[in-house]
């Protein structure tokens, strides 16, 4: 995680000196986290997700374990050791860190939109303020940590929602209504993410829209942070699958590929569905020549064997595989008039799938009279890291939605003081002014109003403010479950 670093050191250097630069007699500061613009044509909204996980992981557990529960001398020594050597003894003051440790809790309040809310650009997703007059410097001091932790799970959740929209559309056209949409795609991105933490949070965002993932640690993360239990409810599912090392090592022993496939069907997984990667040598040889030799075993298998390609043009490979499987194994026609393969066989393609390729695969299947549920698709790290539009690769960063935390309000000598930034040539960088409320109009669209005082903004019932308290003074005030978030995101039709 952070190798047990003092959490007050999880900052950009300049955060260490801003307390002394703020106006004298400032007693309150309010900042809002806002997506200011989208650099992706496909998206004009972003999924609110990850704040509760951040609060539990960092503002509660990490601050308690690595700051408030540590000896005062140890905390101050480590802070001074780093700052004295790297910033300079005369550049900062230590008293604010000493006072915070002596206070014994994090004097911060966070108000936020419900997780799973689909938020338009420019609408604040959450706000942060101090609850103790001596710590008006603290909200913006936490900006670096919050920004670094928050943008990726929101992007991953938005990626998942995008794929789910594609699935909903094509499954609605070609599949029986009882076929689960939440199992249509799986996340295969673990090994391609920036690090373990990034993979886990990306997996969590994905699991708001789908159940299948290869990232095992996503499950304990969701259980710890989003009130769920994989033994009692659907959290996430994996599946047995071969890999090239398995296929190649067996080939080295047997000199063929049919021996292992027969053993998988009859000995290893006689009652379990599994996928087998078949392109270690000659994919179409297996599809055209070996599978017919295994037809008896396949049809007697108490499960489904998924044929996985892993090279070549993924769109051609996976759609052509469906057509070949239909020729060999047949199937049925569903209530919407589309062909459904015999339940013993299916096509799968992991990685290389993009939103465009996903749409193309489904479109080809539909145009040829096949239900889209005949394929399972795996979404790799590419889709969690970038998107292709107009032939240009657009990598995902904090700037994909220009997500930022900006101070918009303070109280000085007891006087409410709205603040804002409005660069002459800044365009989208203009901030809100004063405190905000977020509300829905009659048509369900989400808007915001700024220019309020903090007292006005927290009059939730009177003003209908969707930004409600979720954290205060070291305590989580409202815990949202995974099921609740999924239902909100998908209108109760997960």
C-alpha positions as CSV (number, residue, x, y, z in Angstrom):
1,X,0.0,0.0,0.0
2,X,2.2,2.8,1.2
3,X,4.8,0.8,3.2
4,X,3.4,2.2,6.5
5,X,4.3,5.8,5.7
6,X,3.1,8.5,8.1
7,X,-0.2,9.5,6.4
8,X,0.6,13.2,6.8
9,X,3.5,12.6,4.4
10,X,1.1,11.3,1.7
11,X,1.2,14.8,0.1
12,X,2.7,16.9,-2.6
13,X,5.5,18.9,-0.9
14,X,3.7,22.2,-1.2
15,X,0.8,20.9,1.0
16,X,3.2,21.1,3.9
17,X,3.4,24.8,3.8
18,X,-0.1,26.0,2.9
19,X,-1.4,26.2,6.5
20,X,0.9,29.2,7.1
21,X,-0.2,30.9,3.9
22,X,-4.0,30.8,4.5
23,X,-5.7,33.9,5.7
24,X,-5.3,34.6,9.4
25,X,-8.3,33.7,11.6
26,X,-9.6,31.2,9.0
27,X,-11.8,28.6,10.8
28,X,-13.4,26.7,8.0
29,X,-12.5,25.5,4.5
30,X,-14.7,23.6,2.1
31,X,-13.6,21.9,-1.1
32,X,-15.4,19.8,-3.7
33,X,-14.4,16.9,-5.9
34,X,-15.7,17.5,-9.4
35,X,-15.4,16.0,-12.9
36,X,-14.9,19.2,-15.0
37,X,-14.9,17.8,-18.5
38,X,-14.7,14.6,-20.5
39,X,-12.0,13.8,-23.0
40,X,-13.9,10.8,-24.3
41,X,-16.7,11.4,-26.8
42,X,-18.6,8.4,-25.7
43,X,-18.9,9.7,-22.1
44,X,-20.5,12.8,-20.7
45,X,-21.1,11.2,-17.3
46,X,-19.0,9.3,-14.8
47,X,-20.0,6.7,-12.2
48,X,-19.6,7.8,-8.6
49,X,-17.7,5.0,-6.9
50,X,-14.8,4.3,-4.6
51,X,-15.2,6.9,-1.8
52,X,-16.4,4.5,0.8
53,X,-13.5,2.2,0.1
54,X,-11.1,5.1,0.4
55,X,-12.7,6.3,3.6
56,X,-12.5,2.9,5.3
57,X,-9.0,2.1,4.0
58,X,-7.3,5.5,4.6
59,X,-9.3,8.0,6.6
60,X,-10.2,5.4,9.2
61,X,-7.9,2.3,9.3
62,X,-4.7,3.9,7.9
63,X,-4.9,7.2,9.9
64,X,-5.7,5.3,13.1
65,X,-3.0,2.7,12.7
66,X,-0.2,4.8,11.3
67,X,-0.9,8.2,12.9
68,X,-3.2,8.4,15.9
69,X,-2.2,5.1,17.4
70,X,1.5,5.6,17.0
71,X,3.6,7.3,19.7
72,X,3.7,11.1,19.4
73,X,7.5,11.2,19.3
74,X,7.7,8.6,16.5
75,X,5.2,10.5,14.3
76,X,6.9,13.9,14.8
77,X,10.4,12.5,14.3
78,X,9.5,10.8,11.0
79,X,7.7,13.9,9.7
80,X,10.6,16.2,10.6
81,X,13.2,13.8,9.3
82,X,11.7,13.8,5.8
83,X,10.8,17.5,5.7
84,X,14.0,18.8,7.2
85,X,16.1,16.9,4.7
86,X,14.0,17.4,1.7
87,X,12.1,20.7,2.1
88,X,14.2,22.6,4.6
89,X,13.8,23.3,8.3
90,X,12.7,26.8,7.8
91,X,10.2,26.1,5.1
92,X,7.4,24.6,7.2
93,X,6.0,24.5,10.7
94,X,5.5,21.3,12.7
95,X,2.9,22.6,15.1
96,X,-0.1,21.7,12.9
97,X,1.0,18.1,12.8
98,X,1.6,18.1,16.6
99,X,-1.9,19.5,17.2
100,X,-3.6,17.0,14.9
101,X,-1.9,14.1,16.7
102,X,-2.8,15.5,20.1
103,X,-6.4,15.9,19.0
104,X,-6.7,12.2,18.5
105,X,-9.0,12.0,15.5
106,X,-9.4,13.3,12.0
107,X,-11.5,16.5,12.2
108,X,-13.0,16.1,8.7
109,X,-16.5,15.8,7.4
110,X,-17.3,14.5,3.9
111,X,-20.6,15.0,2.2
112,X,-21.2,12.9,-1.0
113,X,-23.6,11.7,-3.6
114,X,-24.7,8.0,-3.2
115,X,-22.2,5.6,-4.8
116,X,-23.5,4.2,-8.1
117,X,-24.9,7.6,-9.1
118,X,-24.2,8.5,-12.8
119,X,-22.9,12.0,-12.5
120,X,-22.8,14.6,-15.3
121,X,-19.8,16.8,-15.9
122,X,-19.4,19.9,-13.7
123,X,-21.6,18.4,-10.9
124,X,-19.7,18.0,-7.6
125,X,-19.5,14.4,-6.4
126,X,-18.4,15.0,-2.9
127,X,-17.3,17.8,-0.6
128,X,-14.8,17.9,2.3
129,X,-14.5,20.3,5.2
130,X,-13.0,20.6,8.6
131,X,-15.0,20.2,11.8
132,X,-12.6,21.9,14.2
133,X,-11.7,25.6,13.8
134,X,-8.0,25.0,14.1
135,X,-7.8,22.7,11.1
136,X,-9.0,24.7,8.1
137,X,-5.8,23.7,6.4
138,X,-6.6,20.0,6.5
139,X,-9.1,19.5,3.7
140,X,-6.8,20.7,1.0
141,X,-3.9,18.9,2.6
142,X,-5.7,15.6,1.9
143,X,-6.2,16.6,-1.8
144,X,-3.2,14.7,-3.2
145,X,-4.1,11.4,-1.5
146,X,-7.8,11.7,-2.4
147,X,-7.2,12.6,-6.0
148,X,-4.7,9.7,-6.5
149,X,-7.1,7.2,-5.0
150,X,-10.4,8.3,-6.4
151,X,-10.1,8.7,-10.2
152,X,-9.3,5.1,-11.2
153,X,-12.2,3.3,-9.5
154,X,-14.6,5.8,-11.0
155,X,-13.1,5.2,-14.4
156,X,-13.3,1.5,-14.0
157,X,-16.9,1.7,-12.9
158,X,-17.6,3.8,-16.0
159,X,-15.9,1.3,-18.2
160,X,-18.0,-1.5,-16.7
161,X,-21.2,0.5,-17.2
162,X,-20.3,1.2,-20.8
163,X,-19.9,-2.5,-21.6
164,X,-23.0,-3.3,-19.7
165,X,-24.9,-0.9,-21.9
166,X,-23.6,-2.7,-25.0
167,X,-24.7,-6.1,-23.5
168,X,-28.1,-4.8,-22.5
169,X,-28.7,-3.6,-26.0
170,X,-27.7,-6.7,-27.9
171,X,-28.9,-9.2,-25.4
172,X,-32.3,-7.4,-25.4
173,X,-32.4,-7.9,-29.2
174,X,-31.1,-11.5,-29.5
175,X,-31.4,-13.3,-26.1
176,X,-34.2,-14.7,-24.0
177,X,-34.9,-12.2,-21.2
178,X,-33.9,-14.7,-18.5
179,X,-30.3,-15.0,-19.7
180,X,-28.2,-13.0,-17.2
181,X,-26.6,-9.9,-18.5
182,X,-24.2,-9.7,-15.5
183,X,-22.3,-12.8,-16.7
184,X,-21.8,-11.8,-20.3
185,X,-18.3,-10.4,-19.9
186,X,-15.5,-10.9,-17.5
187,X,-12.5,-8.8,-16.4
188,X,-9.1,-10.2,-17.4
189,X,-7.1,-7.1,-16.5
190,X,-5.2,-8.0,-13.3
191,X,-1.7,-8.5,-14.8
192,X,-1.9,-5.4,-16.9
193,X,-2.9,-2.9,-14.3
194,X,-0.3,-0.4,-12.8
195,X,-0.1,-2.3,-9.5
196,X,-2.0,-4.6,-7.2
197,X,-4.0,-1.8,-5.6
198,X,-5.0,-0.5,-9.0
199,X,-6.1,-3.9,-10.1
200,X,-8.2,-4.5,-7.0
201,X,-10.0,-1.2,-7.3
202,X,-10.5,-1.5,-11.0
203,X,-12.0,-5.0,-10.4
204,X,-14.3,-3.5,-7.8
205,X,-15.6,-0.9,-10.2
206,X,-16.1,-3.5,-12.9
207,X,-18.1,-5.7,-10.5
208,X,-20.7,-3.0,-10.2
209,X,-21.9,-4.1,-13.6
210,X,-20.6,-7.7,-14.0
211,X,-20.0,-10.7,-11.9
212,X,-17.2,-12.4,-13.7
213,X,-13.6,-11.4,-13.0
214,X,-10.2,-13.1,-12.8
215,X,-9.0,-10.7,-10.0
216,X,-9.5,-12.8,-6.8
217,X,-8.5,-10.0,-4.3
218,X,-11.4,-7.9,-5.6
219,X,-13.7,-10.1,-3.5
220,X,-12.2,-9.4,0.0
221,X,-11.9,-5.8,-0.9
222,X,-15.6,-5.5,-1.7
223,X,-16.5,-7.6,1.4
224,X,-14.4,-5.3,3.6
225,X,-15.6,-2.0,2.2
226,X,-19.0,-2.6,0.7
227,X,-21.0,-4.7,3.1
228,X,-21.2,-8.0,1.1
229,X,-20.4,-11.7,1.7
230,X,-19.4,-13.9,-1.2
231,X,-20.7,-17.0,0.6
232,X,-24.2,-15.5,0.9
233,X,-24.7,-13.4,-2.2
234,X,-23.3,-12.9,-5.7
235,X,-20.2,-10.7,-5.3
236,X,-17.9,-12.0,-8.1
237,X,-17.2,-15.3,-9.8
238,X,-14.2,-16.9,-11.4
239,X,-14.0,-20.0,-13.7
240,X,-11.6,-22.9,-14.3
241,X,-9.5,-22.3,-17.4
242,X,-6.3,-23.7,-18.9
243,X,-3.4,-21.5,-19.9
244,X,-0.6,-22.0,-22.5
245,X,1.8,-23.5,-19.9
246,X,-0.8,-26.2,-19.3
247,X,-1.4,-26.9,-22.9
248,X,2.2,-26.8,-24.0
249,X,3.5,-29.0,-21.1
250,X,0.9,-31.7,-21.8
251,X,1.8,-31.5,-25.5
252,X,5.4,-32.0,-24.7
253,X,4.5,-35.2,-22.9
254,X,1.8,-36.6,-25.2
255,X,2.7,-35.1,-28.5
256,X,-0.9,-34.1,-29.1
257,X,-3.6,-31.9,-27.7
258,X,-6.5,-34.4,-27.7
259,X,-5.3,-36.3,-24.7
260,X,-5.5,-33.4,-22.3
261,X,-8.9,-32.2,-23.6
262,X,-10.3,-35.7,-23.2
263,X,-8.9,-35.8,-19.6
264,X,-10.4,-32.4,-18.8
265,X,-13.8,-33.6,-20.0
266,X,-13.9,-37.0,-18.4
267,X,-11.5,-36.9,-15.4
268,X,-10.6,-33.4,-14.2
269,X,-13.9,-31.6,-14.8
270,X,-16.6,-34.1,-15.6
271,X,-19.2,-32.0,-13.8
272,X,-17.8,-28.5,-14.2
273,X,-17.8,-26.0,-17.0
274,X,-14.3,-24.8,-18.1
275,X,-12.5,-23.0,-20.8
276,X,-9.5,-24.2,-22.8
277,X,-7.1,-22.0,-24.7
278,X,-6.7,-23.8,-28.0
279,X,-4.2,-21.7,-30.1
280,X,-0.9,-22.8,-28.6
281,X,-0.2,-24.4,-32.0
282,X,-3.1,-24.6,-34.5
283,X,-6.5,-23.3,-33.2
284,X,-8.5,-24.2,-36.3
285,X,-7.1,-27.7,-36.4
286,X,-8.6,-28.3,-33.0
287,X,-11.9,-26.7,-33.9
288,X,-12.2,-28.5,-37.3
289,X,-10.5,-31.8,-36.6
290,X,-10.1,-32.6,-32.9
291,X,-13.4,-31.4,-31.5
292,X,-15.3,-33.8,-33.8
293,X,-13.3,-36.6,-32.4
294,X,-14.3,-35.6,-28.9
295,X,-18.0,-35.1,-29.7
296,X,-19.1,-38.0,-27.6
297,X,-17.2,-36.8,-24.5
298,X,-18.3,-33.2,-25.0
299,X,-22.0,-34.2,-25.3
300,X,-21.7,-36.5,-22.2
301,X,-19.9,-33.8,-20.2
302,X,-22.0,-32.4,-17.4
303,X,-21.0,-28.8,-18.1
304,X,-20.0,-26.5,-20.9
305,X,-16.6,-26.5,-22.6
306,X,-15.6,-23.0,-23.8
307,X,-13.3,-22.8,-26.8
308,X,-10.8,-20.0,-26.4
309,X,-8.8,-18.3,-29.1
310,X,-6.0,-16.1,-28.0
311,X,-4.4,-14.8,-31.3
312,X,-5.4,-13.5,-34.6
313,X,-8.3,-11.2,-35.3
314,X,-10.5,-11.7,-32.2
315,X,-13.7,-10.6,-34.0
316,X,-13.2,-13.1,-36.8
317,X,-12.0,-15.9,-34.4
318,X,-14.8,-15.8,-31.9
319,X,-17.6,-15.3,-34.4
320,X,-16.3,-18.0,-36.8
321,X,-15.9,-20.3,-33.8
322,X,-19.6,-19.9,-33.0
323,X,-20.5,-20.8,-36.6
324,X,-18.3,-23.8,-36.6
325,X,-19.7,-25.1,-33.3
326,X,-23.2,-24.7,-34.6
327,X,-22.3,-26.9,-37.6
328,X,-20.8,-29.6,-35.4
329,X,-23.0,-29.5,-32.3
330,X,-26.1,-27.7,-33.3
331,X,-28.5,-26.2,-30.8
332,X,-31.9,-24.5,-30.5
333,X,-33.7,-21.4,-31.6
334,X,-34.8,-19.1,-28.8
335,X,-38.0,-17.1,-28.3
336,X,-36.6,-14.2,-30.3
337,X,-35.7,-16.3,-33.3
338,X,-32.0,-16.5,-32.7
339,X,-29.8,-19.6,-32.7
340,X,-28.4,-20.8,-29.3
341,X,-25.6,-23.3,-29.3
342,X,-26.0,-26.7,-27.6
343,X,-25.3,-26.0,-23.8
344,X,-22.2,-28.2,-23.9
345,X,-20.2,-25.8,-26.1
346,X,-19.5,-22.1,-26.3
347,X,-16.9,-19.6,-27.7
348,X,-14.8,-17.4,-25.5
349,X,-12.2,-14.7,-26.2
350,X,-10.2,-13.1,-23.5
351,X,-8.2,-9.8,-23.8
352,X,-8.0,-7.9,-27.1
353,X,-11.7,-6.9,-26.6
354,X,-12.5,-3.2,-26.8
355,X,-15.9,-1.5,-26.8
356,X,-15.8,-1.3,-30.6
357,X,-14.8,-5.0,-31.0
358,X,-17.5,-6.1,-28.5
359,X,-20.1,-4.2,-30.5
360,X,-18.8,-5.6,-33.7
361,X,-18.8,-9.2,-32.4
362,X,-22.4,-8.9,-31.2
363,X,-23.5,-7.2,-34.4
364,X,-22.0,-10.0,-36.6
365,X,-23.6,-12.7,-34.5
366,X,-27.0,-11.0,-34.7
367,X,-26.7,-10.4,-38.5
368,X,-26.0,-14.1,-38.9
369,X,-29.0,-15.2,-36.7
370,X,-27.1,-16.1,-33.6
371,X,-27.9,-15.0,-30.0
372,X,-25.1,-12.9,-28.5
373,X,-25.0,-15.2,-25.4
374,X,-23.1,-17.8,-27.6
375,X,-19.9,-16.0,-26.7
376,X,-18.2,-15.0,-23.5
377,X,-15.8,-12.1,-23.8
378,X,-12.9,-11.1,-21.5
379,X,-12.0,-7.4,-21.1
380,X,-8.3,-6.9,-20.5
381,X,-6.3,-4.1,-19.1
382,X,-6.4,-2.1,-22.4
383,X,-10.1,-1.2,-21.7
384,X,-9.3,-0.2,-18.2
385,X,-6.3,2.0,-19.3
386,X,-7.4,3.7,-22.5
387,X,-10.0,3.9,-25.2
388,X,-9.7,4.3,-29.0
389,X,-11.7,7.0,-30.7
390,X,-11.3,8.2,-34.3
391,X,-8.2,6.0,-34.6
392,X,-6.5,7.7,-31.6
393,X,-5.6,5.9,-28.4
394,X,-6.7,8.0,-25.4
395,X,-5.1,6.8,-22.2
396,X,-7.0,7.1,-19.0
397,X,-5.7,9.5,-16.3
398,X,-7.1,11.8,-13.7
399,X,-7.5,14.3,-16.6
400,X,-9.8,12.0,-18.5
401,X,-12.6,13.7,-16.6
402,X,-10.4,16.5,-15.3
403,X,-11.3,15.3,-11.9
404,X,-10.1,17.7,-9.2
405,X,-10.6,19.0,-5.7
406,X,-11.0,22.8,-5.4
407,X,-11.6,25.0,-2.4
408,X,-14.8,27.1,-2.9
409,X,-15.7,28.4,0.5
410,X,-14.1,29.5,3.8
411,X,-15.1,31.3,7.0
412,X,-12.8,34.0,8.3
413,X,-13.5,35.8,11.6
414,X,-16.9,34.1,11.5
415,X,-17.8,35.6,8.1
416,X,-18.9,33.3,5.3
417,X,-16.6,33.9,2.3
418,X,-17.2,32.3,-1.1
419,X,-14.0,31.7,-3.1
420,X,-13.4,30.5,-6.6
421,X,-11.0,30.3,-9.5
422,X,-11.8,31.6,-13.0
423,X,-8.7,31.7,-15.2
424,X,-9.1,34.2,-18.1
425,X,-8.1,31.5,-20.6
426,X,-9.0,28.5,-18.3
427,X,-12.2,27.4,-19.9
428,X,-13.3,24.2,-18.0
429,X,-11.0,25.1,-15.1
430,X,-13.5,27.6,-13.6
431,X,-14.6,26.3,-10.2
432,X,-17.8,26.5,-8.2
433,X,-18.2,29.5,-5.9
434,X,-19.3,28.9,-2.4
435,X,-21.0,25.8,-1.1
436,X,-23.0,23.5,-3.3
437,X,-26.2,21.5,-3.4
438,X,-26.9,18.7,-5.9
439,X,-30.5,18.0,-6.9
440,X,-32.6,16.2,-9.5
441,X,-35.1,17.9,-11.8
442,X,-38.5,16.4,-12.7
443,X,-37.0,14.6,-15.6
444,X,-34.4,12.9,-13.4
445,X,-31.4,14.8,-14.6
446,X,-28.9,16.0,-12.1
447,X,-27.8,19.6,-11.6
448,X,-26.0,21.6,-9.0
449,X,-26.4,25.0,-7.4
450,X,-23.5,26.9,-5.8
451,X,-23.2,30.2,-4.0
452,X,-24.5,28.8,-0.7
453,X,-23.1,29.1,2.8
454,X,-22.1,25.9,4.6
455,X,-25.1,26.2,6.9
456,X,-27.4,26.5,3.9
457,X,-25.8,23.6,2.1
458,X,-26.3,21.2,5.0
459,X,-30.0,22.0,5.4
460,X,-30.6,18.8,3.4
461,X,-34.3,18.4,3.9
462,X,-35.2,22.0,3.1
463,X,-33.0,22.2,0.0
464,X,-33.1,18.6,-1.2
465,X,-29.3,18.3,-1.3
466,X,-28.1,14.9,-2.5
467,X,-24.7,15.6,-1.0
468,X,-25.2,14.0,2.4
469,X,-22.8,13.3,5.3
470,X,-21.0,10.0,4.9
471,X,-17.9,10.6,7.2
472,X,-17.3,12.8,10.2
473,X,-14.5,12.9,12.9
474,X,-13.1,9.5,12.1
475,X,-16.4,7.7,11.8
476,X,-18.3,6.3,8.8
477,X,-21.8,7.7,9.0
478,X,-23.5,5.8,6.2
479,X,-22.4,2.4,4.9
480,X,-23.6,1.5,1.4
481,X,-23.7,-2.1,0.3
482,X,-22.6,-3.6,-3.0
483,X,-26.1,-4.6,-3.8
484,X,-27.5,-1.1,-3.0
485,X,-24.9,0.4,-5.4
486,X,-25.5,-2.1,-8.1
487,X,-29.3,-1.5,-7.9
488,X,-28.8,2.3,-8.0
489,X,-26.5,2.1,-11.1
490,X,-28.7,-0.3,-13.0
491,X,-32.1,0.8,-11.9
492,X,-32.7,-2.4,-9.8
493,X,-32.0,-4.7,-12.9
494,X,-28.5,-5.9,-12.2
